[in-house]
Amino acid sequence: MKVSLVLLMLQWQHQARALHSERVNTKTLRRSENDANRVKLDLCTNSIHANLGGLGGVNVGETGPEDKTPDGEWKNELRYKKVATLPTGEKLDLVVTNLTEYVPVHLKQFALLGDTTMGEEGPRGRKGCLGSINMKAPGSVQLKFELVVRGTDTPAPKNYSYDFTVLDIDRSKYGMYEQITAHGFAYFVAPSIEPIGHIEQVGPGEVAEFLTFEPRKGAVEVPNPDGLDLTVAQLNASVGLVFENVNHWKITAKAIDPPGGIGGLEVGRNIFFAGSTLLQSDGRWQKTSR
């Protein structure tokens, strides 16, 4: 077992060097817009259930039996409803659950929903088609994003690909910065963020490549995105990921206080995410070794 793991680590190091070479050469890997297996993930939904921290359900739009356990309790999840449609016509929900302790800054679940006021498009329940999760800073949370058949907990078929974007990876003026780590994606695009690669053991004799994305030094107090119409600075503070042939993925988000920072006085940070953005159409895709 130990010898096998060492060989796998050496193999990954070779792949990582090749990946680094691809990044240096900024090899363009544009994906076909006509890819039959590509399904659009769109968070512009007016129906959301929020109870990620188990603090009581908050709903925007209709509430269904999928939002409660068999005992009638609110599920500890964040569910965006009808956010994707398969070629078969079947609709999907995106369910977000926390795999570690989740500590929000605000006790009310509206911190998960962003703007829930009425607007021209009805109750928004998100910030301009963006998902948002508020977390205590400094702190860390691992989140699972899973696509399920609409109104159920049945996992979606795995033979499709999805674009997923994490936005607003920046620094505060006091030094606190956000860090995003993910694995299992096939491609990524990050205009100004150079990822840091490492491997972790994910099972007996099995290792996986993880990439960590941190803000560049100059990304200080980048204005929070207010929708999908992103400025250059906001694009530079974002990373787009492509997940292929899976129905779920995990993201570890951290708010890190550097030496000399002010720690808990900064209170909290927000994680913004979406499906497709301008990154997917204008960016330079880079392939991972996975």
Phi, psi and omega in degrees: 000315181294318180297318180299317181294321178297316179298320178295322179294318178296320178297317179298320179299321177296316179295322180296321177296321178294320178297318179300320178298321177297321181292319180299320181276359181042054180296129181276127179231078180282137180267148184292131176292343182263013180299115185294337182267002180272123181245130182284129176258115188232112182273012176283067182244146178260017181225108185221141170242132182233122173201038188301321182269005181069030185257011181112137186286141172232133184234143170238119185090195185290146174254137181233175179298339179293346183272354183233155176282168176303339179272001178087009179268150176296134176291144178276077183204168174240115186242119173261122191262141176055054183260355180207150178233122179286161176304336178284350183095350180288134182264153183237151169254152172254119182249127179249126176231153178262134181262354176232181177295128178255122181240101177280160176283316182263135182287336179278142184288356176298341176298335179277339188260346183071227183279112180252014180283167178279134177228190181299331181265008182095194180293122187286304179069011176194172184262090177058051180072019176248141169279149179218139177227127180266135179223153179291145179232138352293154181178180183208146176210140174254126185243141175251127177252120184229133175267127182231159176298134185314128175077009181225181171252015181284121181301143177291158175302152185268354188270041178224165177240150184223140171273139179218132184237134171250128187243169173061044176273094187219189181239151172275167179292346178262000174108341179301134180224158181263147180222131181240129178236134180212166175208170176086002178267154185270324182221160171213159173223127182215099187304321187231004183250118177270113183289155176252123183263144173204167179243151176224151175279124183248359179184175179302113180069012184239128177238159181222153178274127176246141174242135179247132182246122178238154181290148174291164186301323185276358183276072183252125178051046173298130182305136180301139177295142181249012182159198183272355177274088190265143174280172178300316180298321180289324175296320180291343178258023183231161175222133177256136181238149175239120178255124183245137174057038175222162174240005175205160176206164183237142179231129172258122180246133179231146168247111190251131178262118182285167175305133181087001179284181184254009171058226186297349177295341178280349172070290187200170178227161178247140174255120178252139180214160182203179172273245179282142174223190177300335179302321185292331182265331186251350189274171174260111182284141177234136185273140174260162178278340182054000000 
